Amino acid sequence: MRFQRSAVLCLLALLAIPAAAISQTMDYDRLDARLTRLAADEDMVGLSVAVIEDGRIAFAKGYGVTEIGGEPVTDDTVFRWASLSKGVAATEIAILASQARLNITDTVGSFKTSLRLPGGGEQRATLEDVLSHRLGILPNAYDTRLEDGWDPAKIRESLKSLKPVCAIGECHTYQNVAYDSIAEVVEDVTESKYADAVQRSVFVPLGMATASIGRSGLQNSPSWARPYSKRGRTAGRPKEKIVNDNYYRIPAAGGVNGSIRDLALYARAHMGLVPDVLGETALDLLQTPRIYTRREQARMSSRYRGTVRDARYGLGWRIYKYGEAGNRVVGHRGAVEGYRSFILFDPDRDTGVVILWNSSSRQPNGIGFEVMDMAYGLPFHDWMELDTSQAAAGH
């Protein structure tokens, strides 16, 4: 059973093991060379990548700089995780469910939350509906109000005035502000601040030494990546942005920070390799597909030519079938201004990739597919677009 791993394996996972010592499938020299090329692109600033292979952190390395003219990125440099935070929130709920402190079929209205849905829908919508984005309201409802400085609780209360786009549970419409009602649920159940609850049950047990929730956690880190965007670029380089509190004010949806090494440790736990923290019951809750995501499938089919299909959403996680063999992979992407994040892994092979970068370039998403192609022994494809005219044009 994949949940019955030795203490020795857990210890080895904390170290970056030389690739040649453990791998005949992964070409880490080629990966390193391609990442070096990518990091030199004018749209990039800093980048950090880790690969977990057969349960071990086999590769973890930083590229570029924390800021233009600044220090090199290392595997301990802290980035924002953006929407990978949603999986962290779902993980906390799964842990509480495994402790019988709540049930994912409980209605969100049975907890002390500010979420109000059309027609009193908060009394029908379950935690499962919130975590799988099945609330029946338009996608990204009132994110602009959050960006304009509104109190998230006030925004959640105002959602009741929206016209439903489908019945609760019937369609997938991605949310941020509404999703953050999960932070209120956690605080109600644990009688502690959301950040403290997650630190206690997720970050500390997994040894995630740099992980935090909130802007101060990012900016107080010894090494942290500043945000950059293509918008308003100067002299052909991305422009530095200000770290604001907008999405930090909805911590369950976008509030987590951490290094690539901590993201790799987090990924290992979701492969079932730390059963004392995340057992089989919790992982089944998180990784069981709840709803087909048509828009996500169209996006992935267009960009990655059928490499991933049958896109579905679990609890805070996306689930796909990878390649012609239909291997099950689990992952997510994240984006806030100046930061991007990516995680993708095969929980049956204990293998995957995590990526963090501090610019708005979309090219690093291709790293994940090049790594997984290697893991499955598939032919090489330039998913990073390093050798295409499109990449050269900066598209």
N, C-alpha and C positions, 0 to 999 in steps of 0.2 A: 504494500500500500504506500502511496506517495506521501501519506501523512506520518509514516513511521520512519523518520530519518534520524540518523545518529547525531550526537552532540558534536562529533568531529566535523561532519559536513557543515553544521551551522557555524562552527568556528572558522572553517576555511572560507566560507562565504563572506566573511568580513574583510578578507584580504584580496587584493588584486593579484590573482595567480597568473604567472606568465602563460601567455596563450599557447605556446608550443607544448607546454607540459600537459595540457588538458584537452586539446582540440585537434581533430583532424578535419572537421567540417568548416569551421570559421577561418577565414583568412584575415587575421587581425592586422597584418602588415598592409594589405591592400586597403582595409578599412581606415587605418591610420593615415595613409597617404591621401585617400579621398577626403577625409575630414580636414586634413591640413589644407588641401586645395579649396574646400568649401569655406573654411574660416578666413581665407584670404580674399574672398569676394567682397566687393565694395558695399554690398548691402548687409554684410555681417559685422558684428562687433565681438561678441563672445559666444562660446558654445561649449557645452559639456555633454558627454555621452558615456553611457555605461551599458555593457552587455552582460546578461546573466545566461550562462550556458550550463546545462545539466546541474542547475541549482547553485553554481558558484558565480561570484562576480568575477568574470574572467577578463574584463576590460573596463577601465574607468579612467577617463582622461579629459582635461580641459583644453580648449583651444581659444586663440584670440585673447581679448583683454576685457577686464571688468568695465572699463570705460575708455573712450578714445584717448590715447596717451597715458593710460593707466596701467595697473598691474596685470600680469597674466592670469587667466582663469585656471583654476585647479579643480580637482574633484571635490574639494571642500567649499568652493565658491557657492554662495547662496543666491538662488533665483526665485522669482515668484512661480508658483505652480499653476496659477490661474484656475481653470475649470477642472484640473485634476483634483482640486479640493472637493469636488462633488463625490468622488469615490471615497475620500477620507470621511466625509459625513455619513455616507452609506455604511462604511466600515464600522463607525461608532454605533450606528443603529443596529447592525447585525450582531455586534458584540453584546449590546443590551438585550437584544432578542434572545441570544443564546444563554443569557443569564436569567431569562424569564422575567425581565423587568418591563418589557413591553412586547407587543406583537405587531408585525408589519401590516396586519389586517385591522389594527386599531384605526379609528378615524382620527384625522388631524384635529377635528373639533373636540375630541375628548381630552386634549392637552391644552395647556395655557399658551396659545399662540395668537398672533395678530392676523393670521390668514383668514380672509373672508372671500368666498367665491360666489359667483352668480347663483341666485336662487337658494342660498344657504348650503351650497355644495360642500362646504367644509365639514358638514355633518355626515356626508356620504363618502367623500374622498378619504382614502386610507393612506397610511405612511407609504405603502407600496406604490400608490398612485403618484404621490409627491416625488418619490425617489426615481420613478421611471418616466416622469414628465407626462403624466396622463390626466392632467387637471381640466382639460377641455377648454382652455383659454388660449388666445393667440400667442404664438411663440415670442419669447423674450419680453413678456408683458411688462410695460412701464420701465424698462431698463433706462430709457432716457430720463425719466424722473429721478432715478438713482443718480445718474450722472449730473443732473442739475442740482443735487444736494438735498433732495427730499429725505426724510426719515424713513428707513426701510419698513418700519412697522406701519407707518401711515400709508405707504404705498401698498403694502399687503392688504390693509383694510379697504383700500379703494378699488381693489380688484373685483369686488362684488358688483361694480357698475358695468363691467364688461359684458358684451354679448358672447355667449358660448359659441365655440366653433365646432364642438362635438360634445357628446355626453361624456361625463367623467369615466375614464377607463377605456375609452373607445379609440383614441388617437394619441399620437406622440407629438407634443408641442413643447419644445425645449424652453426651460425657464431658469431664471437666476434669482430674482427677488422672491418669488413664490417658493422656490426650492429651499431658500434659507429659513423657511419656517421650521426646517429640521433642526437648526441650531436652537430654536426656542423649545422644541420637543426635548432635546437632550438636556437643556438647562432645567426644564420642568422635572424630568425623571431623575437626574443626578443631583439636583439642588446645588449645582455649581456652575461657574461660567463655562461656556462652550469650549473655549481654548484650554481651560484647565482639565476638563473631562477628556478631551482628545489627547492632551499631553500625557495624562495618567494611564489611559487604556491603550493607546496606539504608539505614540512617539517613544516614550520611555521603554516599554517592553520590547520594542523592536530595535532599540539602540540607535534611534535616529537623533544623533547628537546636535545637528544644526537645524532641525525642523522647528517651526514656530507658526503661530497664527497672528497676523496683524502687522501693520507697517513698521512698528518699532522693532519687531523681531527681524525683519529684513535689514533695516538700516543700522542696527546695532551689531550685526554680524561682522567678524573680523575681515572677511572677504565677501563682498556682495556686488552683484552685477547691476549697473545702472540701466534704466530703460532707454531704448532708442527706437525710432520709427522712421520709415521712408518719407512720411509726410513732413514737408518743410525742410527737407534735407539741404545741407549747405556744402558747397565744394564737392558734390557728388557723394558725400557720406551721410549716413543716417543722422537725424537730429536727436539730441538728448531730450528726454521728456521728464516732467516732474512726477515723482511718486505721490499719488494722491490717495485719499481714503475711500474713494467711491465703492470699489468692489471689496475692499477690506471690511466695509460695513455690513456685508453679507458673507460672513466667514464660511458658512457651510457650502456656499457656491463658488467662492473665489478668494479665500483668505489665507491659504497655506503658503509658506516659504520653505525652502530646503535645498540642500546640495544634491548633486547627481548621485553621490554615494548613498545618501539617505533615501532617494527615490528608488534606487536599486534594492535596498533593504526592504522597502515597502512593497516593491514588485515581488520579491521572493516570498513574502508572507502571503501574497495573493495567489501564489503557486501552490500553497498548502505546505510550505516548508517550515513554518513556525506554528505548529498546531496548538501550542499552549496559549497563543494570542488569537489566532484565527483558525478555528477548527473546521471540520468538514461541513457541519451544519451551517455555520456562518457563511462559508464560501459558496455553498449551494444557493443560499438566499441571494447573495450578491451577483453570482454569475449565471443564474438561470434567466434566459431571455424572457422578457415580459411582453414586448411589442415590436412589431416590424417598423423600421424607420425608413420610409420610402425616400425622403429627401436626402438622408445620409447615403443611402445606396446609390442614388443617382449621382451624387457628388463623387463618391469613390469610384464608381464605374467610369465616369468621365475622365477622371485624372489618372487612375491606376489600372485602367483597361481590364477590368474583370478580375484583378488579382484578389480582391476581397469581394464577397457577395453575401447575400442573406443577412444584411445589416440589421441588427436588432439591439434593443436596449434592455439591460437588466436593472439593477439598483445602483445607480451612479456609475455604471460601466457600459461600454458598448461591446457587443459580441458579434463576431463575423466568422465566415468560413473562408479559409485562406487557400488559394491555389486550386488546381483541378482536383486535388485529393480531398478538398473540403476540410482541412484541419481546423479545429476550433481555436480561435484566438480571441483574447480579451484585451481591451484597450480604451484609450480616451485621448482627446487632445484638449489643449487649453490656450486661451489668448486673452490678455489684457494689454492695454497700450504699452508697448515697449518690451513685452515678454511673450514667449511662446513655450509650450511644453507638449510632450508626446510620450505615451507609454503603450507598448504592445507586447503581448507575451502569449505563449502556448502553455497553459497550465498542466497539460499532460506530459510535455517534454521538459518542463522546468527551465524553459529557455525564453528569453525575450530581450527587449531593448528599451532604454529610457533616454530621453533627450530634453535638454533645457537650453534656451538661448535668449539673448536680450536684444532682439530686433524683430521687425515685422516680416522678415523674409519667410517665404513658405518653403524654400528649398530643403531645410533640415527635416521636414516631414518625410522626405524620400529616404533618409537614413534608415528609418524603421523598416521600410520595405526591402532595402538592400540587405540589411541584417537578417531579416526573416527569410528572404530568398536563400541566403547562404545556409541558414539553419535547416531548410528543407532540401538543400541540394539542387535548387532550381537554377536555370541559366541566368547569367548576369544581365541586369537591366539598369540603365543609368537613371534610376529614380530620383537622384539628386539633381539631375539635369546639368551636370558639370560640362558635358560635351555637346550640348544642343544649342542651336541658335537662339532658342527661347531664353535659356539661362543667360547667354551672352548679352542679350538685349535687356536683361534685368527685369523680365516679366515674371 
